[in-house]
Amino acid sequence: MRVLLVNMPWSPIDLPSLALGILKRSVNERTPGAEAEVVHANLHFTDWITRRTEFGKDDYEYYALSSYFMGCGDWVFSSALYDDPEWRTEEFTASMRGRLNRARMRMTHELHTIAPEFVRETAEAVVAAAPDVVGFTSTFQQNTAALAAARQIKRLAPHVVTVMGGANCDAEQGAAAHRNFPFVDFVVRGEGEAAFPRTLAVIGGDADPATVPGLCWRDEGGTPVANPMSSTPLPPAAILPPDYGGYFERLAESAARHWVEPKLVVEGARGCWWGEKHHCTFCGLNGSFMQYRSKSPDTFYREIMELAERHRVLDMYLVDNILDMGYLNTVLPRIVESGHDLRMHIEIKANMRRSQLQTLADAGLIYVQPGIESLNSRVLDLMDKGVSGCQNVRMLRDGAETGLAVSWNYLHGFPGERDEDYEPVIAQLPALEHLNPPVDLSARIAIERFSPYFEQPALGFTGLRPEEHYRFTYDLPESELYDLAYVFEAPERGIRGSTVDQLNEGLRAWKKHYPTSRLTHADLGDRIVLVSRRRAFDWRAMELTDPVELAAFRLLDQPHTPEALLRKLRSRLDEPGGGPDGGGRQVGGRQVGELLESWVSLGLVFTDAGQYVHVAPAAVNEDLLRLDFMRRTRTEAEQPAPRPPSAGQAPPAAVPA
């Protein structure tokens, strides 16, 4: 059995598909009589489109990532899905007027007009390879391109069996895709390592389709059937490493080789250990399986080393939704000792200690996404994040000190939030301009399928409808769109108007002034020297020499309430040798309050929810640590930074089909 696995646009071009890499291995190594190969149609598209239009890296990134919540990438290929180069052009134009500039609108229309030609040529090439089965992965804005290609393949070669899977095919979404698009023979829902080989057995006549958990198929009368999904996720030992053979060779031949530095995609765990206990109210990324599972340290370390050595690539994207904290003492020290100069991106929790962050940095995990979405504790409680505003600021500070590039998003629009939750934070933003700013301006939260806000109307969102772009992309009734969609419209909640404007003005200034802003401290024992270069503060250098100030600053390395700070100061200064003046010095609550108030006004301390934390990273040649950021800032100066497709999360590779 010959199996072609197709990765359509708009899959990222700097990453091989994790989903298809895993499925390729599961077929070639675990499915007797079958052989799989990956078709990198996303790379084919870059070559095809650059020969026809003025299309570049920023354009691909826009349709793949930045336009996700507007659906521009999916609408581009809706013309191919419905065989109509003018498919709902008027509706798209009316919806996007004022949201797209003239050049972007023109480009989108042009792509929409010629997309059917690309899909037709892709389908012809696939059919010419004489496959028995063609599988498509669909995540984020791949859905219409994948569906259009499946439709064209069935038209050219009705005997070829078409299969779809991926994050866009989870649960109700997969069932809706199967029953509404009859040219898709099977939809695999859930984790594909087990289900896809069993589906191939069904296709080969060796298994009953009713026995494959999650599989969508048709009975003898053509009626769609959706098997119940498995309630048990795969154990970590069953999660296969990917086979990326062919991707790097194809990229080396593509126009995209001039646009990107390729990265390896690695996977140590699935699910979210925090979400198992406290599911963040807005997050739908884990889909049907929240249960956290991680590979053994030996297995994960071996996979990382083997991939790096085989492909001679040191840049890696770890798709884990959250780091297995055990890896700090097992996998990461071995990476440090290996001598490989890896550069990795990982998602972590924002309350990690500085020593833990240093371990990440030493191991090459220089890009971290700690799930920061707000700097206000009350709003973070509404999200069920399990961290405070001061802890998030501390994370930004310690990231700067350890050389980690911190990627984060500011979100608003949570039911129950108030203007007064934001006003103190907005007033303190100028004090933070030396720390990593958010990726973009603040965004109102999107309601995502599988999130508590979607599943539990009592949390504040009722009357949900599929986002508008689904309605001008697909020719389906709203009841079917509701099952197909991942993002939903909802009434606005929380702050709006002037508070949103003020927040974004502060964030815009932060992003603008970050490259030239500095604040550091050097602890010399008998004094602490602080150096500042921030637009909102006149002072440039100061020394702390008073024993109370020295002790207070050191204690404020961690968030403290004034009461806790006072208690610890008294204990510390009462100890023999507790300061240059010796023990026995008394500190009063009024003195601590005045000191904290002064330090807030000087931009040394951030305060939220009655806690205080200092914001000055230790002086560790911060200019050198910023070189990579400055390089990226220059190259991206003409374009706004893209917002990740799921608020608070970076874009992962496709989930296994």
N, C-alpha and C positions, 0 to 999 in steps of 0.2 A: 504494500500500500504506500503510495507516494503522497506525502502531506506537505503542503506549502503553508507557512504561517506568515501572514501579511501584516506589516506595520504601516498603516496609512498615516498621512498627515492628519492632525497636527501633532504627532508625537515629537518630543524634543529631539533635535538632530545631534546634540552633543552627548547623548546617552544611548547606549543600546537598550533594547526593550528587555527589562527583567522578566516580564511575563513570558515573552516568546523564547527567551533564552532558557527558562526553566522548562517550558513545554517541549522545546527541541530536545533537551536532554531526556525528558521523561519518555518521549517517543523513541528516540534512537537507542536508549539504554534499557528501557523497560517494556517495550511493546514489540513482541516478536512479529516479524514480517512487515514492519512499518519503518519508514525513513522520513525524517522531517528536515526541512530547510527553511530559513527565514528570508522573506522578501522585504528589503528595506525600502518600501515605497515612499517613505517620508524623504529619504535621500534622493530617490529618483525624482521626486517632485521639485526639489531645489534645483536640480539640473534642468528639468523641463521648463520650469517657470522663468529661470534667469535667462533662458534663450529667447523668451517672448516678451518679457516686461522688465521694467526697472525695479526689480525686486531684490531685497537684500536681507541681511541678518536681522535687522530691527523689524522688518516686516514679518518675517517668520515668527519671531518672538512675540509680536503683537497678536497674531492670530492663534498661536499656540497657548499663550499665557495671559497676556495683559487684557485681552478682550473677553475672557472667559465668562464673566457675569453678564455680558451683553450678547454672547452667543454669535459673534461675528464669524468665528472660524467654522462653526457648524453651518451657518447660513450660506457661506461660500459654496459648500458642496451640496446644498439642498437642490440646486439646479440640476446636478447630475443624478440625484436620487429620484427626481420627478421628471427627468428628460425635458426640462424647460429652462433655457438660458435666462428667461425673464421671470423665473419663479418668485412671486410675491415681492417683486422689487419695490413696488409702491409702498407696501406695508413696512418693509425694512427701512426705506428712506425716510418715511414719516417718523418712525420710532427713533431713528438715530440722528435726526436733524438736531443740531445743537450739542450732540454728544461726540460726533466725529468731525474732524476738520475736513476741509474740502479735499485735500490730497488723499486722506485715508478713505473718505467716502468714494472717491473715484477709483482708488485701488481695489476696494472691496467689490464694487460693481464689476470691474474688469475681471477679477478672479472668478466671480460668480458666473460670468458669461462664458469663460473658457474652461471652467472646471469639468464639464461633461467630456471634453476632448481628452483631458488627462485620465479620467476614470476609464474611458473607453480603451485608450492605449494600454493602461495598466492591466485591465481585464484581458485584453488580447495577449499580452505577454505572459500572464499567468496561465491562461488556457493553453498557450503554445508549449508550456513546460509539461503538459500532460499529467496534471495531478489527479489523484482520486478524491482527495479532500483538501479544501482550502479553509483555513481557520483565520479569523480576524480577532485581534484584541481591540477593545474600545475603552478608552479612559479619557476623561475630560472632552476636548473638542475633536475626537476621532469618530464620533458616532455616525454622522451623515456620510462621511467619506467611506467608512467601512460598509455601511448599508448600501451605498451606491455601487461600490465595487462588487459586493455580493450579488446584487441585482443584475449587473451587467455580465458577470461570469455565468450565472444561471441562464441568462438569455443566449449566450454564445455556446454554452456546453451544459445542457440540462442534467446530464449524468453526473456532473461534479457535485459532490456533497459540500455544502457550506455550513460552517460552524462559527458562532460568535461567543465571546466571553470577555471578561474584564470588569473593571469597576462599574462601567455603565450598564452592566448586565446583572447586577446583584439583585436578588429578591424580586420585588414587583417590576423593577425596570426590565429585567431579562425576560420575564413572562410577557410583558407588554410588547417588547421588541419582537418576540417570536410570533405572537398571535396577529400582529399588525403588518408584518413583512414576510409574506409566505415564501419568498425566495431564500430566506434563512431556514435551513433544514433543522438545525439544532442550536440551542443556546445552552451553554454551560454556565451554571450559577454556582459561585463559591470557589473554593481552592482547586486549581486545575490539575495539580500533579496526579491526583487520584482520579478525578472525574473525566479528564480528557482521554487518557488511555482506555478507560472503560467505554467512553463514547465511540472510540475507534473500533472497539470490539463489537459494539452494537452495529456500526456501519458495516463491519465485515461479516455480520450474521452470526456472531459467536456469543451474543449476550442479548438479554431482554432489556429494552430501553426503560421499562418500568422499574428496573432494579438499580438505576444510577441516581443517587441522591441529587436533587436540584436540577436535573436535566429537563429541558423543554423539548418536546418532540411531537410528532403527529401520528395519530392512530391510522388504521387502514382506511378509514373514511375521510381522513384529512383534518380531523378535529384536533386543535392544539391541546396538548397535555403538559402540565407543569408538575413535575414530581416534587414532593416536599423536600426542602433543603436539609442537609445534614445538620444536626444539632451539636455535633462534636467536631471541633476544629482539628486539623492535622496536628499530630505531635511534632515537636521540633525536629526529631530525627528523620521525619518523612519530608521535610522541606528541602528540596533539591537545590544544589548550586546551579547557576545558569551556565549555558554554553553560548558564548558570544562569538564563535567562529563565523567569520564573514563580515561582521559589522565594521571593524577597523579597516579592513581591506577595501570595502565599498566606500567608506568615508574618504579614504586616501585618493579615490578617483573622482570625488564629487566636488562641485563648486563650494559646498559647505565646508570643505577643509580649510578654506581661507577665513571662515567666519568664527569657528569655535575651536577650543581645545577639548578634545574628547575626554570623557570621564568614564570610569567603571562604575557600575551600579552593584552594590553589595547589600546583602540582607542578613541581619543577625537575629531578628525577632519579628513577630507579627502580633498585632493587638496593642493594647495600652494598659500597663499595670495601674496607672493612675485612673484611667477611665473605668476599670473594673470596679473601683471603689467610689469614684466621683466622676461621672460622665460630664465633661464640660458642656454646658447647656447648648452651645451653638455648633458643636463639632459633630460632623457626620462622616468623618474620614474612614472609620473602621468598618463601616457597613454592617454586615450581618454578624461578624465575629469580633467581639471586643476582647475575648479571652487572650491573655498575654502568654506567649510562648517564645522562648529564646533557645538558640542552638547552644550546644556545649561549647565552652571556651576553646577547646582544642579544634573542634570542627570549624568554628567561625574564624579563628586565627589561620588555620590551614587554607580556607577558601580565600581569604584576603591575600595571602602570600602567593598562592597559586595563580590567582587572576592577575596580580601585579607582574609576576614573573613571566607569565605566558604572553601577555599583551604589551608588556613594557610601558605601562601607564601607571602613574603615581597618583593622579587625581581620582578621588573616589567619592561617590554619593551614597551614603547609607540611608536606605529608605525606611528604616525603623521609625515608627511613630514616636518612640521614646527609648532612650538608652537603657539597656540592662545595666543596673548599677554594679552588678557583680563583675562586669567586664573591666571596671576600673582597676581591679586587683588581679585580673587574670589575663585578658586579651591585650589590654593597652600596654602594660609593662613589657610584654613580649614584642609588641610592635616597636617600642622604643629601643629594645635591645637588638632588634633585627638589623638596624642600620638603614632600613628603607626610609627615604625621605618622603613619606606619604603626605598628601594634602587631602583631608577628608571633611565632609559636611555631615553633621549629625543633629538630630533633634533631642533636646534634653529638657529637664525641669529647671525652672529658674532659681530654685532654692539650693542649688549645689554650692558646696564650700569652695573657697579659693584654691585650696590644695587639690581638690578634685578637678577644678578647671585647669590647673597647671598640668595635671596628668593628661588631660585631653590635649592641651597644647603641645606637650612633649611628644605625644604619640602622633601628632600631625592632624588632629581634628581642629583645624583652624577656623572653620566656618560652623557656627553653632546656631541653632534655632531653638531658643528656650521657651517658646510659647508665651512670650510677653504680649499681652493685648491691651493693657491699661496700666496706669501708674496710680490708680486710686483703689484702696482696699475694699471699699463698699461695692464698687462696680465689679471688682474681681470676685467678691463673694457671690454676686448675682450670677456670675459665670460658673461658679463652683470650681475655681481654679486651684485653690489650696495654697495660694501665696498672697503676700501683701504688696502694696505699692512700694514700700521701702525695700522689700526683698528684690523686687524687679529692678529698682534703681541700683541696688547693690550688685546685681548681676551685670548690669551695664558697666558699672565701675570696675568690677573684677575682671570682666572680659577685656576691657582696655588694658588693664595691668598685666594680664597674662598673654596678651597678643592675639586674642580670639576676636574674629569678626562676628558680631552679634546681629543676626537678621531677625527683625520683629515687625509687628503690625500694630497700629493703634486702632481699636474698634470702638464703636458707640452704637446706641440704639437698643439697649437692653431694657426690658420691662422693669420699671421700678427705679431706674436711675434718675438723678435730678441734676439741675444746673449746678447746685452747690457742691456736687461731687467733683465737678470738673474745674470750677473756678480757682481753687487753691493750686491745683496742678498746673493750670495754664500760667498762673503768676510765677511759678518756679521753673518753667521751661528754659528761660535764659541761663539758669545756673547749670543746665545739663548739656549745653551745646558742645562741650568737649567730648561727649560720649556718643556712641553709635546712635544716629537718629533712626526712626522707623523707616521701613522700605519706601513708604509713600505717605500721603496725608491720611488722616483718619477716615475710615470707611464705615458706613452703616452696615451692620451685620446682615448677611444673607441667611435665609432659612434653608437649611440643607436636609435632605432626606437622611434618616437614621439619627438625626440629632434629637436631644430631649425636647427642644423647641418644636420640632416637627411631630414627634411622637406624643407629646403631652400638652394639649391645648391649654390646660390649666396654668401653665407657666407664663401665658400671656399672648400667644399668637393663635388666633382663630381665623376662619374664612380664608385659608391658604389657597392660592391659585398657582399653577405653573407660571414661571416667569414669562414675560411677554414674548421673548425671542423664540420660545418653543412654538408659539402660535403662528408665527410667520415662517417657521422653518419646516414644520411637519403638517401634512394634510390629514389631521386626526381630530376627532372630537375631544373636548376638554377632559372628559372622563378618562380617555386613554392617555392623553398627555399627562394627566395627574400621576398615572402609574409609571410613565416613561421618564418623567422629569427628575432631576436631582436638586434643582434650586427653585425656590418658590417665592412668589410675591406675598407680602403681608403688610398690614397696616403699620405705619411708623410708630415706634415706641421710643421712650426715653427722650434724650435731648434733641433739639432741633434749632433752626434759625440762628440767632446771634451766638449762642454758645458753640455750636458746630463751627461757625465762621471764626470765632476767636481761637478755638482749639487748632484749627487748620492754619491760621495765621502764625500761631506759635510754632507749629511743626514745620511750616514752610521756612520760617526764619532759622530754625534748628538745622534743617538740611542745608540751607545756604551757608551758614556760618561755621558748620562743623569742621571743614578742612583747615580753617585758620584758628580755631579755638583750642586753648590748652588750659589744663589745671592739673598740677601734680603736687605730691608732697614727698619729702625726704625726711625720714625719722633718724636723727643723729644721736639719739639717746638723751642728751641733756636739752635738746631743742628739736622742734619740727619746723622745717622750712617749707613754705608753700609758695608756688609760682603760678600765676594766673595770667592768661591772655584771652579774655572774653569781653565781648563788646558791651555787655550790660553792667560791667563792674570796673571801677576806676583803678582799684589797687592792682599792683603787679607782683609784689612779693611781700611776704610777712613771715615772722618767726613766732612760734609759740614756745614760751619758756616757763610760764607759770605752771607749777606742779598740777594744779587743778585742770588747767587747759590741756596739758600734755596727757594726763590720765583720761580726761573726757574724750579727747580726739581719738585716742587709741581704743577706747571702749565703743565709740561710735563706728568702728569698723563693721559692727553688726547693729541692726536696728534696736533701739531702746526707747522706752517711754521715759519721760523725765523722772518718774518715781524710781524706776529700776536703775537709771543712770545715777541718781543721787545715792541710792543704797550701795551700789558697787563702788562709787567714788569714795564714800565714807569708809568702806571696808578696805579699799586699796590704800588710801592715804593714811589710815590708822595703823597699817602694818609698819613695823620697824623698817626703815629704809624705803618706805613707800613713795618717796619723792625726794627731790634735792633738799627739801627742808626737813627731812626725817618724818617720823610718824607723828600722829596726834593732831594733825591739822583738821579742823572742823569745816565742813561744807554745808551751806544752807540751801533749801529749796529755791529761795528767791535768786540766789547767785547762779544756780544751774539754769533756772528759767531765763534769766537775763543773758547768760552765755549762749544758750541755744537760740534765743531770739536774734542776738547779734550775728551768730554764724549763719543763720538763715538769710539775713539781710546781706551778708557778704558772699553768699552763694557757695558756702562751704558745706552746708548741710541741707538735705532734703527732708521735708516732714509731711507725713500723711497719717491720718487715723490715730493721732496721738503718739506716733513713733518718729524717731529721728535717726538718720544715718548720714555719715559724711560721704562726699561725692568726689574726693580727690584720689585718683589712682597713685600708687607709688611711682616715683620717677624711675623708669626702666627704659630710657631712650625711646619714648613713645613715638618720636618722629620715624624711627626705623620700622616700628611695628605698623605704622600707617602707610608704608610705601605702596602696598598692594591696593589699599583703598583709594589712594590718590590716583593711581594709574587707572583704576576703574572709573573714578569720578570724571577724569578727563575724557575718556572714551564715551561716556554716557551723558555728557553735559548737554547734548542737544535733545535728549529724550528723557521723559520721566521714568523713574525706576518702575519696572513692572510689578503689579501686585500679584502675589502668589494666588493660584486658583482657588485655594481654600483659605479663608482668613486665618492667619496664625500658623499656617503650615506652608512649607515649601512644596513645589510640585513634585510628586513622586513619579517614578516610572510606573508603567502600567501594572496594575495588580494582576497576578496570575489568573488566567481566564476561568 
